[in-house]
Amino acid sequence: MATAGEITEVRENTNEPTSVDFTDERIGDFVDDLASVNLASAKVWEKKAAAYADLANVTEAGARREMEALYDHAIKQAAYWKSKHGDTLPEADVKGRAKVHIIARTV
């Protein structure tokens, strides 16, 4: 069960100060499922990127809005938070090592 501190940390990592887009319960589920605040933060950024994916750049009356940049920045943030987690996976996803045996053949 995700603690209030972990949920707050994810909110701070993702600039989601309110529960308008992501409720505490949803963020808590991300933390519980991924067993990591950093991976939960990456998951929120991936969800944001998905929402930004359909946006297009707009030029109107001499003003330009680079909406595609939102997607790029969200993807970079997701990659950043994944890298902060390190090379370890949650315990449930860890597999055993491969075993190699010498084959003995008789002629």
C-alpha positions as CSV (number, residue, x, y, z in Angstrom):
1,M,0.0,0.0,0.0
2,A,1.5,3.3,-1.1
3,T,2.1,5.8,1.7
4,A,0.9,9.4,1.6
5,G,4.6,10.4,1.4
6,E,5.1,8.3,-1.7
7,I,2.0,9.7,-3.4
8,T,3.2,13.3,-2.6
9,E,6.6,12.5,-4.0
10,V,5.1,11.2,-7.3
11,R,3.0,14.4,-7.4
12,E,6.1,16.6,-6.9
13,N,8.0,14.6,-9.6
14,T,5.3,15.0,-12.1
15,N,4.0,18.5,-11.4
16,E,0.5,17.1,-10.5
17,P,-0.3,19.1,-7.3
18,T,-4.1,18.4,-7.5
19,S,-6.1,15.2,-8.1
20,V,-7.9,16.6,-11.2
21,D,-6.0,14.3,-13.7
22,F,-4.5,11.7,-11.3
23,T,-6.3,10.8,-8.0
24,D,-4.3,9.7,-5.0
25,E,-5.8,6.2,-5.4
26,R,-4.6,6.0,-9.1
27,I,-1.1,7.2,-8.2
28,G,-1.0,4.8,-5.2
29,D,-1.9,2.0,-7.6
30,F,1.0,2.9,-9.8
31,V,3.4,2.9,-6.8
32,D,2.0,-0.5,-5.6
33,D,2.1,-2.1,-9.1
34,L,5.5,-0.9,-10.0
35,A,7.0,-1.1,-6.5
36,S,8.9,2.2,-7.0
37,V,8.1,5.9,-6.7
38,N,10.5,6.6,-9.7
39,L,8.7,4.1,-11.9
40,A,5.3,5.4,-10.9
41,S,6.6,8.9,-11.8
42,A,7.6,7.6,-15.2
43,K,4.2,6.0,-15.6
44,V,2.5,9.3,-15.0
45,W,4.7,11.1,-17.5
46,E,3.9,8.3,-20.1
47,K,0.2,8.9,-19.5
48,K,0.7,12.6,-20.0
49,A,2.7,12.0,-23.2
50,A,-0.2,9.8,-24.5
51,A,-2.6,12.7,-23.9
52,Y,-0.2,15.1,-25.7
53,A,0.4,12.8,-28.7
54,D,-2.5,14.1,-30.8
55,L,-1.6,17.8,-30.3
56,A,-0.3,19.8,-33.2
57,N,1.7,23.0,-33.6
58,V,-0.5,26.0,-34.1
59,T,0.4,29.3,-35.9
60,E,-2.2,32.0,-35.8
61,A,-2.1,35.8,-36.2
62,G,1.7,35.8,-35.9
63,A,1.7,33.7,-32.7
64,R,3.2,30.2,-32.7
65,R,2.4,27.5,-30.1
66,E,4.8,24.5,-30.1
67,M,2.3,21.9,-28.9
68,E,4.5,19.0,-30.1
69,A,7.1,20.0,-27.6
70,L,4.8,18.9,-24.7
71,Y,5.0,15.3,-26.0
72,D,8.8,15.5,-26.4
73,H,9.3,16.8,-22.9
74,A,6.9,14.3,-21.3
75,I,8.8,11.4,-23.0
76,K,12.1,12.8,-21.8
77,Q,10.8,13.1,-18.3
78,A,9.5,9.5,-18.4
79,A,12.9,8.3,-19.5
80,Y,14.6,10.4,-16.8
81,W,12.5,8.9,-14.0
82,K,13.0,5.4,-15.4
83,S,16.8,6.0,-15.3
84,K,16.6,7.1,-11.7
85,H,15.2,3.7,-10.8
86,G,18.4,2.0,-12.0
87,D,18.8,-1.3,-13.6
88,T,16.9,-3.3,-11.0
89,L,13.3,-4.5,-11.6
90,P,10.6,-5.0,-9.1
91,E,11.1,-8.3,-7.4
92,A,8.2,-10.0,-9.1
93,D,9.8,-9.3,-12.5
94,V,13.2,-10.6,-11.7
95,K,14.1,-13.9,-13.5
96,G,16.7,-16.4,-12.6
97,R,20.1,-16.5,-14.3
98,A,20.6,-18.6,-17.4
99,K,22.4,-21.9,-17.0
100,V,24.9,-23.3,-19.4
101,H,25.9,-26.9,-19.5
102,I,28.5,-28.7,-21.5
103,I,27.1,-31.3,-23.8
104,A,28.8,-34.7,-23.6
105,R,28.4,-36.8,-26.7
106,T,29.5,-40.4,-27.1
107,V,30.5,-41.8,-30.5
